[in-house]
Amino acid sequence: MADLTTDFLGIKSPNPFWLASAPPTDKEYNVRRAFEAGWGGVVWKTLGAEGPPVVNVNGPRYGVIHGADRRVLGLNNIELITDRDLETNLEEITRVKKDWPDRALIVSIMVPCEEAAWKDILPRVEATGADGIELNFGCPHGMSERGMGSAVGQVPEYIEMVTRWCKQYYSKPVIVKLTPNITDIRKPAEAARKGGADAVSLINTINSIVSVDLDTMSPHPSIDGKGTHGGYCGPAVKPIALSMVSEIARAPATHGMPISGIGGVTTWRDAAEFITMGCGNVQVCTAAMTYGFKVVQEMIAGLSRWMDEKGHESIADFMGAAVPNTTDWQYLNLNYIAKAKIDQDACISCGRCYAACEDTSHQAIAMSEDRTFSVIDEECVACNLCVEVCPVENCISMVPMEAGTTDPRTGKVVQDDYANWTTHPNNPGAVAAE
Ligand SMILES: Cc1cc2nc3c(=O)[nH]c(=O)nc-3n(C[C@H](O)[C@H](O)[C@H](O)COP(=O)(O)O)c2cc1C
């Protein structure tokens, strides 16, 4: 049986699935039930400084983009950090950690960008016995207007400064949670490392307005006729998160820095993908909010079955395995040539591939009078659009041409140096793999 245990910054957990800081981790009742369901760790809902309580809106807080089957594809929220009293949270964290010593318990914090505020809260958090802290430099709404959250995460100098304070006033691991609402994710990650961070976690939510009510002319969710941008998460953001993670994993300034992957993790496969891109574990929010805590059991079972099938004995066996294969465009092998192929037995003659290719691409699909569709190799550039719009999975596939054969489109002989190309000395991915 595959070993799913992880050791992230010395923090051990029975599996790589942690709940991200959000409503599922807002209180003792939730976290206990999450641990009972099997979650390997949690990042407690973000705590703020002592003082007047945070006040949330009392209207709808969420908006969703649904798929055709009403599955949640993207979730938008306008919630703030915890609106529960600091002392109550700290007492609950202390109790839960004591009762669940084998699970990871990280405390997320967001206080004003002043040394005194961090100096005040950090010893109190340390006294709970929690395993580490996560600095919330990511929330894009409500708190950022008050100079916190993404307002800090967008300024590398602030990230470095606050991280340094945390390393000074707190003895356990410090994880810096990054905002994706920035042009180049490598800069804040680099700043976190310079400030002494033990790891980065990403992504927090993306600025978003999910829809506008065309009767009231208010963005949704609407509070008494007015709306505001919120933070977007869920399956829709996974590609953005994965790309940002890959940037940090590949960049020389942050290469090797531990990463906790967040953003749209819904299945074991999503988690495995983040791990291959260099993450030591993953954090989940929307999937738990959509399907409940027990969704982790499917994640554990699926990951463990896949690892057994592939012969991976531990998470470390495949961690980072996709990083050397992630490169810049100019290092892609231009000697590689594929052509689309339609499986006539699977084809339902819907004509989607034809419409897409004929109207918008390369006119590389022919339609006969009896609606048989076939690929014209002389025109096909292997763009993959037909594969993606075809409603039947695996009906159309991309078949690589063999070395020595001639591409009927370009007249170019396919060269037998695929392998040489990908290990080209100018390809940093290949160099890292060696
Ligand atoms: C309702 C809601 C509240 C959230 N609150 C916080 C928070 O307090 N602190 C934080 O760091 N992230 C917060 N997040 C962001 C999540 O921790 C996570 O980064 C994001 O949802 C992406 O993960 P997902 O796609 O699995 O949901 C919140 C997300 C949601 C949906």
Ligand as a Chemical Component Dictionary entry (heavy atoms), coordinates in Angstrom:
data_LIG
# 
_chem_comp.id                   LIG 
_chem_comp.type                 NON-POLYMER 
_chem_comp.pdbx_formal_charge   0 
_chem_comp.three_letter_code    LIG 
# 
loop_
_chem_comp_atom.comp_id 
_chem_comp_atom.atom_id 
_chem_comp_atom.alt_atom_id 
_chem_comp_atom.type_symbol 
_chem_comp_atom.charge 
_chem_comp_atom.model_Cartn_x 
_chem_comp_atom.model_Cartn_y 
_chem_comp_atom.model_Cartn_z 
_chem_comp_atom.pdbx_ordinal 
LIG C1  C1  C 0 -15.952 31.638 1.581  1  
LIG C2  C2  C 0 -14.477 31.669 1.543  2  
LIG C3  C3  C 0 -13.762 32.257 2.550  3  
LIG C4  C4  C 0 -12.382 32.285 2.527  4  
LIG N1  N1  N 0 -11.708 32.820 3.562  5  
LIG C5  C5  C 0 -10.352 32.818 3.575  6  
LIG C6  C6  C 0 -9.631  33.277 4.700  7  
LIG O1  O1  O 0 -10.195 33.693 5.710  8  
LIG N2  N2  N 0 -8.288  33.241 4.641  9  
LIG C7  C7  C 0 -7.599  32.767 3.551  10 
LIG O2  O2  O 0 -6.362  32.739 3.562  11 
LIG N3  N3  N 0 -8.269  32.303 2.479  12 
LIG C8  C8  C 0 -9.616  32.307 2.465  13 
LIG N4  N4  N 0 -10.293 31.777 1.407  14 
LIG C9  C9  C 0 -9.527  31.262 0.252  15 
LIG C10 C10 C 0 -9.265  29.753 0.378  16 
LIG O3  O3  O 0 -8.471  29.453 1.493  17 
LIG C11 C11 C 0 -8.536  29.218 -0.877 18 
LIG O4  O4  O 0 -7.313  29.886 -1.022 19 
LIG C12 C12 C 0 -9.350  29.421 -2.149 20 
LIG O5  O5  O 0 -10.713 29.190 -1.894 21 
LIG C13 C13 C 0 -8.866  28.506 -3.276 22 
LIG O6  O6  O 0 -9.089  27.151 -2.988 23 
LIG P1  P1  P 0 -10.342 26.317 -3.608 24 
LIG O7  O7  O 0 -10.317 26.547 -5.086 25 
LIG O8  O8  O 0 -10.104 24.910 -3.173 26 
LIG O9  O9  O 0 -11.562 26.908 -3.000 27 
LIG C14 C14 C 0 -11.684 31.728 1.424  28 
LIG C15 C15 C 0 -12.415 31.116 0.401  29 
LIG C16 C16 C 0 -13.785 31.066 0.446  30 
LIG C17 C17 C 0 -14.539 30.400 -0.642 31 
# 
loop_
_chem_comp_bond.comp_id 
_chem_comp_bond.atom_id_1 
_chem_comp_bond.atom_id_2 
_chem_comp_bond.value_order 
_chem_comp_bond.pdbx_ordinal 
LIG C1  C2  SING 1  
LIG C2  C3  SING 2  
LIG C2  C16 DOUB 3  
LIG C3  C4  DOUB 4  
LIG C4  N1  SING 5  
LIG C4  C14 SING 6  
LIG N1  C5  DOUB 7  
LIG C5  C6  SING 8  
LIG C5  C8  SING 9  
LIG C6  O1  DOUB 10 
LIG C6  N2  SING 11 
LIG N2  C7  SING 12 
LIG C7  O2  DOUB 13 
LIG C7  N3  SING 14 
LIG N3  C8  DOUB 15 
LIG C8  N4  SING 16 
LIG N4  C9  SING 17 
LIG N4  C14 SING 18 
LIG C9  C10 SING 19 
LIG C10 O3  SING 20 
LIG C10 C11 SING 21 
LIG C11 O4  SING 22 
LIG C11 C12 SING 23 
LIG C12 O5  SING 24 
LIG C12 C13 SING 25 
LIG C13 O6  SING 26 
LIG O6  P1  SING 27 
LIG P1  O7  DOUB 28 
LIG P1  O8  SING 29 
LIG P1  O9  SING 30 
LIG C14 C15 DOUB 31 
LIG C15 C16 SING 32 
LIG C16 C17 SING 33 
# 
